[in-house]
Amino acid sequence: MFRRMFVVTLFLFLGVSLIAPRAYAQDGSLRLSYERTLDLARQRSPDVVISKRRAGETRGALTGARVLVQQNPIIEGRVGPRTRGRQVVDHDVEIALDFPLEIYGQRGLRIDAAELAVGRAEILVEESSRRALVEALSAYYRALRAEAQVTWSNQQASLAEELLRITERRAAAGDVGDLDVRVTRVELARARRNARTASAERESALAALRIGLGLPAEQEVIIAGGLADARDRYGDAQARRATEARPDVRAAEADVLTARAELDLEERLAWPNPALRLSYGREEGANVFLAGMAIPLSIFERNQGRIAQAEARVARSATERDFTQLRARTEAEAARRRYALALESLDGFEADAIPLLDENLRLAQRSYETGQTRLTELLTVRREALETRREYFDAQLEFATAGVELQAALGALR
């Protein structure tokens, strides 16, 4: 019984091992929805990954700051003969241990400054994530726009093929001349070219999306979703949110605090640091034990240079903070205005142009088929429909990217 169960289990394991790689090979594509794009941007974006590595470097500095004393003890030893004339009568030995001390709270200040630097580095990871999300979502919506353009262009190519068949049938019946057939063939060539151009634009948008998400070039990507979904996502994007919540603003404030902590540390390091000395010696056959203290004389070097640099950094970081806050408020206001205009433009298209666009095109082609409309009139309607649909896709993309940038400007995109 046990042997039979073992054999069955072994065959099942081998079967899964052989089938699983084939299943993965058959479908190696990556389906990118809005949520999946956000997740990958947070995890795999090159800027985010590098920013996390920088934060790790800063944590390493914190580990060094927690060391009890920054200078290691120093041990010295000396030995030599004691002579009288040319005769060695004894040997003298001296061993000394110097133990530097930090008695002014330098270690605490050093840890405080390092912890503030770590906090700033972690906020900068959030800022990298914010920018990565903007880049990834913008590429995602461009890919959706390109996908919609491909679908529309292929439909127009199919309609152009149908129009050519209609024109050839009417020409055979003597209703139209050869000129209409030639013009229709040119129109078909243009429609097919537009379809190929749209496919090329889609590949370009997908390449930008792969780069933003840190995906390999050979990774097959399938875009899920639609441009119309942006209305539900960003319908309330005008909600007020303080720009102080933005990571770049918080990082600028953290930089000021870190600079001030480093200035406090440099000023404390200017104080003379004593060192405890313990020594043992053997002189003339006697053991000699001594304890003492060494204090440097701060006559020339009083850490003036590093203090001056720290003061300048405090001033610079405060200026950067002020300009960062100003830029955040300006970007938020500009993003609100752009969002409002994009929404107004999209509403106008959806209310006046789009509902009748496809119907007008079908009616015009049917009218031409029945001889009620000339070819030039039909082609005018087709080209206007093509341009209107392209502008509508642009309006949808503009609204989506405006919503993304507004959320990012208000610190709501994380």
CORTATA-V282837 format. One record per residue. N is the residue number from 1. RES is the residue in three letters. SS is DSSP state (h for helix, s for strand, l for the rest). D_LAST is the distance of its C-alpha to the last C-alpha in Angstrom with 1 decimal. Layout:
((N | RES | SS | D_LAST) (N | RES | SS | D_LAST))
This chain:
((1 | MET | l | 57.4) (2 | PHE | h | 55.1) (3 | ARG | h | 55.9) (4 | ARG | h | 55.1) (5 | MET | h | 51.7) (6 | PHE | h | 51.0) (7 | VAL | h | 52.0) (8 | VAL | h | 49.9) (9 | THR | h | 46.8) (10 | LEU | h | 47.4) (11 | PHE | h | 47.7) (12 | LEU | h | 44.6) (13 | PHE | h | 42.6) (14 | LEU | h | 44.1) (15 | GLY | h | 43.4) (16 | VAL | h | 39.7) (17 | SER | h | 39.6) (18 | LEU | h | 41.2) (19 | ILE | h | 39.3) (20 | ALA | h | 35.7) (21 | PRO | h | 35.6) (22 | ARG | h | 37.2) (23 | ALA | h | 34.6) (24 | TYR | h | 31.8) (25 | ALA | h | 33.8) (26 | GLN | h | 34.5) (27 | ASP | l | 30.9) (28 | GLY | l | 28.7) (29 | SER | l | 26.4) (30 | LEU | s | 22.6) (31 | ARG | s | 21.5) (32 | LEU | s | 18.1) (33 | SER | l | 16.7) (34 | TYR | h | 13.5) (35 | GLU | h | 12.1) (36 | ARG | h | 13.8) (37 | THR | h | 12.5) (38 | LEU | h | 8.9) (39 | ASP | h | 10.3) (40 | LEU | h | 12.6) (41 | ALA | h | 10.4) (42 | ARG | h | 8.6) (43 | GLN | h | 12.2) (44 | ARG | h | 14.6) (45 | SER | l | 13.5) (46 | PRO | h | 16.3) (47 | ASP | h | 14.5) (48 | VAL | h | 12.2) (49 | VAL | h | 15.4) (50 | ILE | h | 17.4) (51 | SER | h | 15.2) (52 | LYS | h | 15.5) (53 | ARG | h | 19.2) (54 | ARG | h | 19.5) (55 | ALA | h | 18.1) (56 | GLY | h | 20.8) (57 | GLU | h | 23.4) (58 | THR | h | 22.5) (59 | ARG | h | 23.0) (60 | GLY | h | 26.3) (61 | ALA | h | 27.4) (62 | LEU | h | 26.7) (63 | THR | h | 29.1) (64 | GLY | h | 31.7) (65 | ALA | h | 31.4) (66 | ARG | l | 32.2) (67 | VAL | l | 35.6) (68 | LEU | l | 38.4) (69 | VAL | l | 40.2) (70 | GLN | l | 39.1) (71 | GLN | l | 42.7) (72 | ASN | l | 44.6) (73 | PRO | l | 48.2) (74 | ILE | s | 51.0) (75 | ILE | s | 54.2) (76 | GLU | s | 57.3) (77 | GLY | s | 60.7) (78 | ARG | s | 64.1) (79 | VAL | s | 67.4) (80 | GLY | s | 70.7) (81 | PRO | s | 74.5) (82 | ARG | s | 76.8) (83 | THR | s | 80.1) (84 | ARG | s | 83.5) (85 | GLY | l | 85.1) (86 | ARG | l | 84.4) (87 | GLN | s | 84.0) (88 | VAL | s | 80.7) (89 | VAL | s | 81.2) (90 | ASP | s | 77.6) (91 | HIS | s | 73.9) (92 | ASP | s | 71.4) (93 | VAL | s | 67.8) (94 | GLU | s | 64.8) (95 | ILE | s | 61.2) (96 | ALA | s | 58.5) (97 | LEU | s | 54.9) (98 | ASP | s | 52.7) (99 | PHE | s | 49.6) (100 | PRO | s | 47.2) (101 | LEU | l | 45.9) (102 | GLU | l | 42.8) (103 | ILE | l | 44.1) (104 | TYR | l | 42.1) (105 | GLY | l | 38.7) (106 | GLN | h | 37.3) (107 | ARG | h | 35.6) (108 | GLY | h | 33.6) (109 | LEU | h | 32.5) (110 | ARG | h | 31.6) (111 | ILE | h | 29.4) (112 | ASP | h | 27.8) (113 | ALA | h | 27.0) (114 | ALA | h | 25.7) (115 | GLU | h | 23.4) (116 | LEU | h | 22.0) (117 | ALA | h | 21.5) (118 | VAL | h | 19.7) (119 | GLY | h | 17.3) (120 | ARG | h | 16.7) (121 | ALA | h | 16.3) (122 | GLU | h | 13.6) (123 | ILE | h | 11.7) (124 | LEU | h | 12.4) (125 | VAL | h | 10.8) (126 | GLU | h | 7.4) (127 | GLU | h | 8.7) (128 | SER | h | 9.9) (129 | SER | h | 6.9) (130 | ARG | h | 5.6) (131 | ARG | h | 9.2) (132 | ALA | h | 9.6) (133 | LEU | h | 7.4) (134 | VAL | h | 9.6) (135 | GLU | h | 12.6) (136 | ALA | h | 12.3) (137 | LEU | h | 11.9) (138 | SER | h | 14.6) (139 | ALA | h | 16.7) (140 | TYR | h | 16.2) (141 | TYR | h | 17.5) (142 | ARG | h | 20.2) (143 | ALA | h | 21.3) (144 | LEU | h | 21.5) (145 | ARG | h | 23.5) (146 | ALA | h | 25.7) (147 | GLU | h | 26.3) (148 | ALA | h | 27.3) (149 | GLN | h | 29.6) (150 | VAL | h | 31.1) (151 | THR | h | 32.0) (152 | TRP | h | 33.4) (153 | SER | h | 35.4) (154 | ASN | h | 36.9) (155 | GLN | h | 38.0) (156 | GLN | h | 39.6) (157 | ALA | h | 41.3) (158 | SER | h | 42.7) (159 | LEU | h | 43.9) (160 | ALA | h | 45.5) (161 | GLU | h | 47.3) (162 | GLU | h | 48.5) (163 | LEU | h | 49.6) (164 | LEU | h | 51.6) (165 | ARG | h | 53.4) (166 | ILE | h | 54.2) (167 | THR | h | 55.6) (168 | GLU | h | 57.6) (169 | ARG | h | 59.1) (170 | ARG | h | 60.0) (171 | ALA | h | 61.5) (172 | ALA | h | 63.6) (173 | ALA | l | 64.8) (174 | GLY | l | 65.7) (175 | ASP | l | 63.3) (176 | VAL | l | 61.5) (177 | GLY | l | 62.4) (178 | ASP | h | 61.1) (179 | LEU | h | 59.1) (180 | ASP | h | 56.7) (181 | VAL | h | 56.3) (182 | ARG | h | 55.6) (183 | VAL | h | 53.1) (184 | THR | h | 51.3) (185 | ARG | h | 51.2) (186 | VAL | h | 49.5) (187 | GLU | h | 47.0) (188 | LEU | h | 46.3) (189 | ALA | h | 45.8) (190 | ARG | h | 43.4) (191 | ALA | h | 41.4) (192 | ARG | h | 41.3) (193 | ARG | h | 40.2) (194 | ASN | h | 37.3) (195 | ALA | h | 36.3) (196 | ARG | h | 36.4) (197 | THR | h | 34.5) (198 | ALA | h | 31.7) (199 | SER | h | 31.6) (200 | ALA | h | 31.4) (201 | GLU | h | 28.5) (202 | ARG | h | 26.7) (203 | GLU | h | 27.4) (204 | SER | h | 26.0) (205 | ALA | h | 22.7) (206 | LEU | h | 22.5) (207 | ALA | h | 23.3) (208 | ALA | h | 20.5) (209 | LEU | h | 18.1) (210 | ARG | h | 19.8) (211 | ILE | h | 19.4) (212 | GLY | h | 15.7) (213 | LEU | h | 15.3) (214 | GLY | l | 18.1) (215 | LEU | l | 20.5) (216 | PRO | l | 24.3) (217 | ALA | l | 26.2) (218 | GLU | l | 28.4) (219 | GLN | l | 25.6) (220 | GLU | l | 26.4) (221 | VAL | s | 23.5) (222 | ILE | s | 23.8) (223 | ILE | s | 21.4) (224 | ALA | l | 21.0) (225 | GLY | l | 20.3) (226 | GLY | l | 21.5) (227 | LEU | h | 20.9) (228 | ALA | h | 22.1) (229 | ASP | h | 19.1) (230 | ALA | h | 17.0) (231 | ARG | h | 19.2) (232 | ASP | h | 18.1) (233 | ARG | h | 14.3) (234 | TYR | h | 14.5) (235 | GLY | l | 17.7) (236 | ASP | l | 16.4) (237 | ALA | l | 14.0) (238 | GLN | l | 16.5) (239 | ALA | l | 15.7) (240 | ARG | l | 16.0) (241 | ARG | l | 13.5) (242 | ALA | l | 14.6) (243 | THR | h | 13.4) (244 | GLU | h | 14.1) (245 | ALA | h | 10.7) (246 | ARG | l | 9.4) (247 | PRO | h | 9.4) (248 | ASP | h | 12.3) (249 | VAL | h | 14.3) (250 | ARG | h | 14.0) (251 | ALA | h | 14.9) (252 | ALA | h | 17.8) (253 | GLU | h | 19.0) (254 | ALA | h | 18.9) (255 | ASP | h | 20.9) (256 | VAL | h | 23.5) (257 | LEU | h | 23.9) (258 | THR | h | 24.3) (259 | ALA | h | 26.8) (260 | ARG | h | 28.8) (261 | ALA | h | 28.9) (262 | GLU | h | 30.2) (263 | LEU | h | 32.8) (264 | ASP | h | 34.0) (265 | LEU | h | 34.4) (266 | GLU | h | 36.3) (267 | GLU | h | 38.6) (268 | ARG | h | 39.3) (269 | LEU | h | 40.1) (270 | ALA | l | 42.8) (271 | TRP | l | 44.8) (272 | PRO | l | 47.5) (273 | ASN | l | 46.6) (274 | PRO | s | 49.6) (275 | ALA | s | 50.5) (276 | LEU | s | 52.7) (277 | ARG | s | 55.6) (278 | LEU | s | 57.7) (279 | SER | s | 60.6) (280 | TYR | s | 63.5) (281 | GLY | s | 66.7) (282 | ARG | s | 70.1) (283 | GLU | s | 72.8) (284 | GLU | l | 76.5) (285 | GLY | l | 76.0) (286 | ALA | s | 74.1) (287 | ASN | s | 70.4) (288 | VAL | s | 68.5) (289 | PHE | s | 65.2) (290 | LEU | s | 63.2) (291 | ALA | s | 60.0) (292 | GLY | s | 58.7) (293 | MET | s | 55.8) (294 | ALA | s | 54.6) (295 | ILE | s | 52.9) (296 | PRO | l | 51.9) (297 | LEU | l | 53.3) (298 | SER | l | 50.6) (299 | ILE | l | 52.9) (300 | PHE | l | 51.3) (301 | GLU | l | 47.8) (302 | ARG | l | 45.8) (303 | ASN | l | 42.3) (304 | GLN | h | 42.6) (305 | GLY | h | 40.6) (306 | ARG | h | 37.5) (307 | ILE | h | 37.6) (308 | ALA | h | 37.9) (309 | GLN | h | 34.9) (310 | ALA | h | 32.8) (311 | GLU | h | 33.9) (312 | ALA | h | 33.0) (313 | ARG | h | 29.5) (314 | VAL | h | 29.0) (315 | ALA | h | 30.1) (316 | ARG | h | 28.0) (317 | SER | h | 24.7) (318 | ALA | h | 25.5) (319 | THR | h | 26.1) (320 | GLU | h | 22.9) (321 | ARG | h | 21.0) (322 | ASP | h | 23.0) (323 | PHE | h | 22.4) (324 | THR | h | 18.6) (325 | GLN | h | 18.6) (326 | LEU | h | 21.0) (327 | ARG | h | 19.0) (328 | ALA | h | 15.8) (329 | ARG | h | 18.1) (330 | THR | h | 19.9) (331 | GLU | h | 16.9) (332 | ALA | h | 15.7) (333 | GLU | h | 19.4) (334 | ALA | h | 19.9) (335 | ALA | h | 16.9) (336 | ARG | h | 18.3) (337 | ARG | h | 21.7) (338 | ARG | h | 20.7) (339 | TYR | h | 19.0) (340 | ALA | h | 22.1) (341 | LEU | h | 24.4) (342 | ALA | h | 22.7) (343 | LEU | h | 22.9) (344 | GLU | h | 26.5) (345 | SER | h | 27.4) (346 | LEU | h | 26.0) (347 | ASP | h | 27.9) (348 | GLY | h | 31.0) (349 | PHE | h | 30.9) (350 | GLU | h | 30.4) (351 | ALA | h | 33.1) (352 | ASP | h | 35.8) (353 | ALA | h | 35.5) (354 | ILE | h | 33.9) (355 | PRO | h | 35.9) (356 | LEU | h | 39.2) (357 | LEU | h | 38.2) (358 | ASP | h | 38.9) (359 | GLU | h | 41.9) (360 | ASN | h | 43.5) (361 | LEU | h | 43.2) (362 | ARG | h | 44.9) (363 | LEU | h | 47.6) (364 | ALA | h | 48.3) (365 | GLN | h | 48.8) (366 | ARG | h | 51.0) (367 | SER | h | 53.0) (368 | TYR | h | 53.6) (369 | GLU | h | 54.7) (370 | THR | l | 57.2) (371 | GLY | l | 58.5) (372 | GLN | l | 57.3) (373 | THR | l | 54.9) (374 | ARG | l | 55.5) (375 | LEU | h | 53.3) (376 | THR | h | 52.3) (377 | GLU | h | 51.0) (378 | LEU | h | 49.0) (379 | LEU | h | 47.5) (380 | THR | h | 46.5) (381 | VAL | h | 44.7) (382 | ARG | h | 43.0) (383 | ARG | h | 41.8) (384 | GLU | h | 40.5) (385 | ALA | h | 38.7) (386 | LEU | h | 37.1) (387 | GLU | h | 36.0) (388 | THR | h | 34.8) (389 | ARG | h | 32.7) (390 | ARG | h | 31.2) (391 | GLU | h | 30.4) (392 | TYR | h | 28.8) (393 | PHE | h | 26.5) (394 | ASP | h | 25.7) (395 | ALA | h | 25.0) (396 | GLN | h | 22.7) (397 | LEU | h | 20.8) (398 | GLU | h | 20.7) (399 | PHE | h | 19.4) (400 | ALA | h | 16.6) (401 | THR | h | 15.5) (402 | ALA | h | 16.1) (403 | GLY | h | 13.8) (404 | VAL | h | 10.9) (405 | GLU | h | 12.0) (406 | LEU | h | 12.5) (407 | GLN | h | 9.1) (408 | ALA | h | 7.9) (409 | ALA | h | 11.1) (410 | LEU | l | 10.7) (411 | GLY | l | 7.5) (412 | ALA | l | 6.2) (413 | LEU | l | 3.8) (414 | ARG | l | 0.0))
